Amino acid sequence: MENTIQIIDTIDNSNTLYENVLKKMYSGDLLNTILISTKFLRLGILNTIKGFIESEKSIYIKEFSHVPAMIYDDPTQFNYSIDELKTDAIIVKEAFNLSKVIEADNEISKKYSFVLEALHTNNVTKESWDDYLDKIYTIFGDGYNPRVQKIVIEDVVTTLKNWSDHTNEYTTQMIKKYNKTYKIKYNINTFWQEPLYIISQKYWNKFSFVLTINDYDLYDESKVELLNLIADKYFNNGYFDEIVIKINYFYWHDNFDKIVNWSMKNLRSALVSYRFNTIFTNTEKNRYYDDDEASKCGDIQRKNTIDEELIMFNTQLPIFLKKITTNPQTYGFELEDGYFGKEGDVTDLNFNSNEEFETYKEITCKMLTMSPFINTNDRIVKIFRDPLKKIWVCLKK
C-alpha cells in the first residue's frame, strides 16, 4: 500500500456504498458511524479470508449481483499480492426468467461464472424447472468453461417445511403433478422430497447443485429430522454437492461447534461454504438467536451496542476461522452487499471536542493496522480542513 492522502473536502462518493446504500438507510452521525463500522467489519472478514487461504492454500469466493460486485480482486484498485484472493462466481438471485440471466450476462464481466437461483420453489413445473434449465444450459452452460456452473436453492429448510404441509392444496397438487411427470406415485409422507432429488439427478452432469441453510437451523432441535433428511437424500445419496451455511449470529454458546460438527458428521463428501452479510447492522438484529441461546451465554436477549458489535467481529471471527479450518470440507465464502473497496468516506465529520477527534483517530488507525494487506511502514495521512486544519499520520509498525 502506498501512502494515502485523504482530503475530506474533496472526497467523491459517487457510486459508493456510502452514497448508494447507506445514505438511504441512515442519516446524520449514525450514517457516519455505520460506514466506519462497516469498513471495520469488512477488514475482519478479509482477515478471515486471508487466514483461510494461508491455512488451506485455496478458496472459492462468491458474491451477489444485486449490488455491484466487490472489487478487492481488481489489481488496478488494490495490490494484495494474494493470487487466491479473487472472486470466482457471481450469484444471481431470483433468476427465474431468462431475461434476468441475459441482463446479468451483459452487465457482469465474463471472467466470473454464475450461480443462479433459477428454480422457483413456488412454481414447480416441468416448464419452469426442466425446460428452463435446458435453455440455460444451451445458452450459458455448454463448453469447456461455462458461464453458468451452479444452481442454488435458497433456504431449503423453509422450502421443505412449506412443501411438506399437505393441508396446502395448491402446493400439494403442484408437486404431485411434477412428480407424476416422472412416474412417481403420490405418498403423503415423501411426495414433497422428490422435486429437488429429481431435478438434481437429471442435471447433475450439467450443473453443480447447491443448497443453503441458516446457522440457527442447526441449533433447532425441532429441525433435526429434516436436516438429517437433507444430508442423506440430497447429499450422501443424492446429487447436490455444496451446502452454504448463512452466518446470522456470532454469539453461539459453543463457539460454532455445532455448525461445523454437523457437516463433518452428517455430510460424507459435500463442500461447505459460509455466507456473511458485509454491512454493519447492529440496529436491526438481536445479539442472540433466542432467549434460550442468550441464557446459555449467561446473558439476556438484546441488541449489541455499536462498541459491542465492533468487539464481536474483532473477537468472534478469529474463533470462527479456527473452527472451520478443522473441517476439510470447507470450500469458501459468500459475501453479500457488495462495494468492497468502494465504501466511500465520511465527508462531513464535525468534532465537537478533542476527545471525539481522538476516538475517530483511534478506530481509523486500528482499521489500518489490522488490515491483512498492508506492510510495515505503510502509513495513512488524513487532512481535515474544517473547522480547523488538523493533520494526523498513522504508521504500520
C-alpha positions as CSV (number, residue, x, y, z in Angstrom):
1,M,0.0,0.0,0.0
2,E,1.3,3.4,-0.9
3,N,1.0,6.4,1.4
4,T,-2.6,7.5,1.3
5,I,-3.7,11.2,1.5
6,Q,-7.4,11.8,2.0
7,I,-8.6,15.4,2.0
8,I,-12.1,15.4,3.5
9,D,-13.5,18.3,1.5
10,T,-12.6,16.8,-1.9
11,I,-13.9,13.3,-1.4
12,D,-16.1,12.0,-4.3
13,N,-18.6,9.4,-3.0
14,S,-20.2,8.7,-6.4
15,N,-21.2,5.1,-6.9
16,T,-20.1,4.0,-3.4
17,L,-21.7,2.1,-0.6
18,Y,-22.0,5.3,1.3
19,E,-23.9,7.2,-1.4
20,N,-26.0,4.4,-3.0
21,V,-26.9,2.2,0.0
22,L,-26.1,3.5,3.5
23,K,-27.4,7.1,2.8
24,K,-30.8,5.6,2.1
25,M,-30.8,3.7,5.4
26,Y,-29.3,6.1,7.8
27,S,-28.6,9.8,8.4
28,G,-26.5,12.2,10.4
29,D,-24.0,10.8,12.9
30,L,-25.4,7.3,12.6
31,L,-24.7,7.2,8.9
32,N,-21.1,8.1,9.6
33,T,-20.8,5.5,12.4
34,I,-22.4,2.8,10.3
35,L,-19.9,3.5,7.4
36,I,-16.9,3.4,9.6
37,S,-18.1,0.3,11.4
38,T,-18.9,-1.4,8.1
39,K,-15.3,-0.8,7.0
40,F,-14.1,-2.3,10.3
41,L,-16.4,-5.4,9.8
42,R,-15.1,-5.9,6.3
43,L,-11.5,-5.8,7.3
44,G,-12.4,-8.6,9.8
45,I,-13.9,-10.6,7.0
46,L,-10.9,-10.0,4.8
47,N,-8.6,-11.1,7.6
48,T,-10.7,-14.3,7.9
49,I,-10.4,-14.9,4.2
50,K,-6.7,-14.3,4.2
51,G,-6.3,-16.6,7.2
52,F,-8.2,-19.4,5.5
53,I,-6.0,-19.0,2.4
54,E,-2.9,-19.3,4.5
55,S,-4.2,-22.4,6.1
56,E,-5.8,-24.2,3.2
57,K,-3.9,-22.7,0.2
58,S,-7.1,-22.3,-1.8
59,I,-10.6,-20.7,-1.5
60,Y,-13.8,-20.3,-3.6
61,I,-15.4,-16.9,-3.2
62,K,-18.9,-15.9,-4.4
63,E,-20.6,-12.5,-4.5
64,F,-24.1,-11.3,-5.3
65,S,-25.2,-9.5,-8.4
66,H,-28.0,-7.3,-6.9
67,V,-25.3,-4.9,-5.7
68,P,-22.1,-4.0,-7.5
69,A,-19.6,-6.8,-7.2
70,M,-16.9,-6.2,-4.6
71,I,-13.6,-5.1,-6.3
72,Y,-10.9,-6.4,-3.9
73,D,-9.7,-8.7,-6.7
74,D,-9.1,-5.8,-9.1
75,P,-5.3,-5.2,-9.3
76,T,-5.9,-1.7,-10.6
77,Q,-7.6,-0.8,-7.3
78,F,-5.6,-2.9,-4.8
79,N,-2.4,-4.8,-4.7
80,Y,-3.0,-7.6,-2.2
81,S,-0.3,-9.9,-3.7
82,I,-2.5,-12.9,-2.9
83,D,-3.4,-14.8,-6.1
84,E,-6.2,-16.8,-4.4
85,L,-8.0,-13.7,-3.2
86,K,-10.3,-13.3,-6.2
87,T,-14.0,-13.6,-6.9
88,D,-14.8,-16.9,-8.6
89,A,-18.5,-16.6,-9.1
90,I,-21.4,-14.2,-9.0
91,I,-24.8,-15.2,-7.5
92,V,-27.8,-14.0,-9.4
93,K,-30.8,-14.0,-7.1
94,E,-34.3,-14.9,-8.2
95,A,-33.1,-15.6,-11.8
96,F,-36.5,-17.2,-12.6
97,N,-36.6,-15.9,-16.1
98,L,-34.1,-15.9,-19.0
99,S,-34.2,-12.1,-19.3
100,K,-32.7,-11.7,-15.9
101,V,-29.8,-14.0,-16.7
102,I,-29.2,-12.3,-20.0
103,E,-29.2,-8.9,-18.2
104,A,-26.6,-10.2,-15.7
105,D,-24.6,-11.7,-18.6
106,N,-24.5,-8.3,-20.3
107,E,-23.6,-6.3,-17.2
108,I,-21.0,-8.5,-15.4
109,S,-17.5,-9.3,-16.5
110,K,-17.1,-12.6,-18.4
111,K,-14.3,-13.6,-16.0
112,Y,-16.9,-14.5,-13.4
113,S,-19.0,-17.7,-13.6
114,F,-22.7,-17.6,-12.5
115,V,-24.6,-19.2,-9.6
116,L,-28.3,-19.0,-10.4
117,E,-31.3,-19.1,-8.1
118,A,-33.0,-20.5,-11.2
119,L,-35.7,-22.8,-9.7
120,H,-38.7,-21.0,-8.3
121,T,-39.9,-23.1,-5.4
122,N,-43.4,-21.8,-5.7
123,N,-43.6,-22.7,-9.3
124,V,-42.5,-26.3,-9.6
125,T,-43.3,-27.4,-13.2
126,K,-41.5,-29.2,-16.0
127,E,-41.7,-25.9,-18.0
128,S,-40.3,-23.6,-15.3
129,W,-37.7,-26.2,-14.0
130,D,-36.6,-28.7,-16.6
131,D,-37.3,-26.8,-19.7
132,Y,-35.8,-23.6,-18.2
133,L,-32.5,-25.4,-17.2
134,D,-32.4,-26.8,-20.8
135,K,-32.4,-23.2,-22.1
136,I,-29.9,-22.0,-19.6
137,Y,-27.5,-24.9,-20.5
138,T,-27.9,-24.3,-24.2
139,I,-27.1,-20.6,-24.0
140,F,-24.8,-20.4,-21.0
141,G,-23.8,-23.9,-19.9
142,D,-22.1,-25.7,-22.7
143,G,-18.4,-25.6,-23.4
144,Y,-15.1,-26.0,-21.5
145,N,-15.7,-23.0,-19.2
146,P,-19.5,-22.5,-19.0
147,R,-20.9,-19.2,-17.8
148,V,-23.5,-20.9,-15.6
149,Q,-21.9,-23.5,-13.4
150,K,-24.1,-23.8,-10.3
151,I,-27.8,-23.8,-9.4
152,V,-28.8,-22.8,-5.9
153,I,-31.9,-23.4,-3.8
154,E,-32.2,-20.8,-1.1
155,D,-33.2,-21.6,2.5
156,V,-34.0,-25.3,1.8
157,V,-35.3,-25.9,5.4
158,T,-38.1,-23.4,5.0
159,T,-38.8,-24.6,1.4
160,L,-39.2,-28.3,2.5
161,K,-41.3,-27.3,5.5
162,N,-43.7,-25.5,3.2
163,W,-43.8,-28.3,0.7
164,S,-44.5,-30.9,3.4
165,D,-47.6,-29.1,4.5
166,H,-50.2,-31.3,2.8
167,T,-53.0,-29.0,4.0
168,N,-51.8,-26.6,1.4
169,E,-53.8,-27.9,-1.6
170,Y,-52.1,-25.7,-4.2
171,T,-48.6,-26.8,-3.3
172,T,-49.5,-30.4,-2.9
173,Q,-51.2,-30.6,-6.3
174,M,-48.3,-28.7,-7.9
175,I,-45.7,-31.2,-6.6
176,K,-47.9,-34.2,-7.3
177,K,-48.2,-33.1,-10.9
178,Y,-44.4,-32.6,-11.2
179,N,-43.7,-36.0,-9.6
180,K,-46.2,-37.7,-11.9
181,T,-44.2,-36.5,-14.9
182,Y,-41.5,-38.9,-13.7
183,K,-44.0,-41.6,-12.8
184,I,-43.6,-41.2,-9.0
185,K,-46.7,-42.2,-7.2
186,Y,-48.1,-40.0,-4.5
187,N,-47.1,-40.8,-1.0
188,I,-48.2,-38.3,1.6
189,N,-45.1,-38.8,3.7
190,T,-42.5,-38.4,1.0
191,F,-44.0,-36.6,-2.1
192,W,-42.5,-33.2,-1.1
193,Q,-39.0,-34.6,-1.0
194,E,-38.9,-35.6,-4.7
195,P,-38.6,-32.5,-6.9
196,L,-35.1,-31.5,-5.6
197,Y,-33.9,-35.0,-6.0
198,I,-35.4,-35.4,-9.5
199,I,-34.0,-32.2,-10.9
200,S,-30.5,-32.7,-9.5
201,Q,-30.4,-36.3,-10.6
202,K,-31.4,-35.2,-14.1
203,Y,-28.9,-32.4,-14.5
204,W,-26.0,-33.2,-12.2
205,N,-23.7,-33.7,-15.2
206,K,-24.5,-30.2,-16.5
207,F,-24.7,-28.1,-13.3
208,S,-23.4,-28.2,-9.7
209,F,-26.3,-28.1,-7.3
210,V,-26.2,-26.1,-4.1
211,L,-28.5,-25.8,-1.0
212,T,-28.4,-23.1,1.6
213,I,-29.4,-23.3,5.3
214,N,-29.3,-20.8,8.2
215,D,-27.0,-21.3,11.2
216,Y,-29.9,-21.3,13.5
217,D,-31.5,-24.3,11.8
218,L,-28.7,-26.4,13.1
219,Y,-29.4,-25.3,16.7
220,D,-33.2,-26.0,16.5
221,E,-34.0,-29.5,17.9
222,S,-37.3,-29.5,16.0
223,K,-35.4,-29.5,12.7
224,V,-33.1,-32.4,13.4
225,E,-35.2,-34.9,11.4
226,L,-35.4,-32.5,8.4
227,L,-31.7,-31.8,8.5
228,N,-30.9,-35.5,8.5
229,L,-33.2,-35.9,5.5
230,I,-31.4,-33.1,3.7
231,A,-28.0,-34.7,4.4
232,D,-29.0,-38.2,3.5
233,K,-31.3,-37.7,0.5
234,Y,-29.7,-34.8,-1.3
235,F,-26.1,-35.2,-0.5
236,N,-25.0,-38.6,0.7
237,N,-27.3,-40.5,-1.6
238,G,-28.2,-37.6,-3.9
239,Y,-26.7,-35.2,-6.4
240,F,-26.2,-31.9,-4.5
241,D,-22.5,-31.2,-3.9
242,E,-22.3,-27.9,-1.9
243,I,-24.1,-26.6,1.1
244,V,-23.9,-23.0,2.2
245,I,-24.5,-22.0,5.8
246,K,-25.5,-18.5,6.3
247,I,-24.0,-17.0,9.5
248,N,-26.6,-14.8,11.1
249,Y,-25.4,-14.8,14.7
250,F,-21.9,-14.8,16.2
251,Y,-22.7,-15.5,19.8
252,W,-23.3,-19.2,19.8
253,H,-22.6,-20.7,23.2
254,D,-20.5,-23.4,21.8
255,N,-18.4,-21.1,19.6
256,F,-19.7,-22.6,16.3
257,D,-19.0,-26.2,17.3
258,K,-22.4,-27.5,16.2
259,I,-22.3,-25.6,12.9
260,V,-19.0,-27.3,11.9
261,N,-19.6,-30.7,13.5
262,W,-22.9,-31.1,11.8
263,S,-21.4,-31.1,8.4
264,M,-18.4,-33.2,9.4
265,K,-20.7,-35.8,11.0
266,N,-23.6,-35.8,8.5
267,L,-22.2,-34.9,5.1
268,R,-19.8,-37.5,3.7
269,S,-18.2,-35.5,0.9
270,A,-20.2,-32.3,0.4
271,L,-18.4,-29.0,0.0
272,V,-19.3,-26.5,2.8
273,S,-19.3,-22.7,2.3
274,Y,-20.3,-19.9,4.7
275,R,-22.2,-16.7,3.9
276,F,-21.6,-13.3,5.5
277,N,-23.6,-10.1,5.4
278,T,-20.9,-7.4,5.0
279,I,-22.9,-4.4,6.2
280,F,-22.8,-3.4,9.8
281,T,-26.4,-3.6,11.1
282,N,-26.4,-3.6,14.8
283,T,-29.6,-1.6,15.0
284,E,-31.6,-4.3,13.3
285,K,-30.5,-7.7,14.7
286,N,-30.6,-9.3,18.1
287,R,-27.4,-10.4,19.7
288,Y,-28.6,-14.0,20.1
289,Y,-31.0,-16.2,18.1
290,D,-33.4,-16.5,21.0
291,D,-33.8,-16.2,24.8
292,D,-32.5,-19.7,25.3
293,E,-29.3,-19.1,23.4
294,A,-28.8,-15.9,25.4
295,S,-29.2,-17.7,28.7
296,K,-26.6,-20.3,27.6
297,C,-24.2,-17.4,27.1
298,G,-25.0,-16.1,30.6
299,D,-26.8,-13.1,29.1
300,I,-30.3,-11.9,28.2
301,Q,-31.6,-11.3,24.7
302,R,-30.7,-7.8,23.5
303,K,-29.2,-5.8,20.7
304,N,-25.5,-5.1,20.8
305,T,-24.3,-1.5,21.3
306,I,-22.1,-0.3,18.5
307,D,-19.0,-0.8,20.6
308,E,-20.0,-4.3,21.4
309,E,-20.7,-5.1,17.8
310,L,-17.2,-4.0,16.8
311,I,-15.7,-6.1,19.6
312,M,-17.8,-9.0,18.5
313,F,-16.4,-9.1,15.0
314,N,-12.9,-8.5,16.3
315,T,-13.1,-11.5,18.7
316,Q,-15.6,-13.9,17.2
317,L,-14.3,-14.0,13.6
318,P,-10.9,-15.5,14.6
319,I,-12.7,-18.2,16.6
320,F,-14.9,-18.9,13.6
321,L,-11.8,-19.2,11.4
322,K,-10.1,-21.6,13.7
323,K,-13.2,-23.7,13.9
324,I,-13.9,-24.0,10.1
325,T,-10.3,-24.9,9.3
326,T,-10.7,-28.1,11.3
327,N,-13.1,-29.3,8.6
328,P,-11.6,-30.5,5.4
329,Q,-14.9,-30.0,3.6
330,T,-14.7,-26.2,4.0
331,Y,-14.8,-24.7,0.5
332,G,-15.1,-20.9,0.7
333,F,-17.3,-17.9,1.4
334,E,-20.2,-16.0,0.0
335,L,-20.1,-12.2,0.6
336,E,-23.4,-10.2,0.4
337,D,-23.9,-6.4,-0.1
338,G,-21.0,-5.5,-2.4
339,Y,-18.8,-2.5,-2.7
340,F,-15.6,-3.8,-1.1
341,G,-13.1,-1.1,-1.8
342,K,-15.8,1.4,-2.8
343,E,-17.4,2.1,0.5
344,G,-16.7,5.8,0.3
345,D,-15.6,8.2,3.0
346,V,-17.3,10.4,5.5
347,T,-17.3,14.0,4.2
348,D,-19.0,15.9,7.0
349,L,-17.2,14.9,10.1
350,N,-17.5,17.6,12.9
351,F,-15.5,17.1,16.0
352,N,-17.0,18.9,18.9
353,S,-14.1,18.1,21.2
354,N,-10.6,16.8,21.1
355,E,-11.9,13.6,22.7
356,E,-14.2,12.9,19.7
357,F,-11.3,13.6,17.3
358,E,-9.0,11.2,19.3
359,T,-11.7,8.5,19.2
360,Y,-12.1,8.8,15.4
361,K,-8.3,8.6,15.0
362,E,-8.1,5.6,17.2
363,I,-10.6,3.5,15.3
364,T,-9.4,4.6,11.9
365,C,-5.8,3.9,12.8
366,K,-6.7,0.5,14.2
367,M,-8.5,-0.3,10.9
368,L,-5.3,0.5,9.0
369,T,-3.1,-1.6,11.3
370,M,-5.5,-4.6,11.3
371,S,-5.7,-4.7,7.6
372,P,-4.3,-8.0,6.3
373,F,-3.0,-6.3,3.2
374,I,-0.6,-3.6,4.4
375,N,3.1,-3.8,5.1
376,T,5.3,-2.5,7.8
377,N,5.9,1.3,7.5
378,D,2.8,1.8,5.3
379,R,1.0,4.9,6.5
380,I,-2.1,6.9,6.1
381,V,-2.3,10.6,6.2
382,K,-5.6,12.4,6.8
383,I,-6.1,16.1,6.5
384,F,-9.1,17.8,8.0
385,R,-9.8,21.4,6.9
386,D,-13.0,22.3,8.9
387,P,-13.4,23.8,11.4
388,L,-9.7,24.0,11.9
389,K,-7.0,22.4,9.9
390,K,-5.8,19.1,11.5
391,I,-3.3,16.6,10.2
392,W,-2.5,13.2,11.6
393,V,-0.5,10.2,10.5
394,C,-0.9,6.5,11.3
395,L,2.0,4.2,10.7
396,K,2.0,0.4,10.5
397,K,4.8,-0.8,12.7
